[in-house]
Amino acid sequence: MKDIYIIAYAQNPILADAKAANEVELIMPVVHEVFRQTGLSQKDIDFTCSGSCDYLQGAAFAFVEGLSAIQTNPPIKESHVEMDAAWALYECMLKISSGDTESALIYGFGRSSPGIWIQ
């Protein structure tokens, strides 16, 4: 199996209410921080995957607006999972492990996957 490394991590402060911040306002500073940490740009990324529970926040297809936070011109290889960033990470790990891609940008926003509580 191929070794996979996480080379940077950033996150916004955890807030109970982000007020009127939209997806771009939430995602762009975090993505720019990762690019600052690594010295990379979107052109250096082979694959981008986002995760969000749009339906839980009542904003279907909010992930499309989230793409505005990253450079998508020229067109990029991109995917979205209707869960959270952990599932987006998993998809990218599979793509890298299979040799389909060499590098990935992963981001998530909105609510986390609700999961199941087992007592």
Secondary structure, 3 states (H helix, E strand, C coil): CCCCCCCCCCCCCCCCCCCCCCHHHHHHHHHHHHHHHHCCCHHHCCEEEEEECCCCCCCCCHHHHHHHHCCCCCCCCEEEECCCHHHHHHHHHHHHHCCCCCCEEEEEECCCCCCCCCC
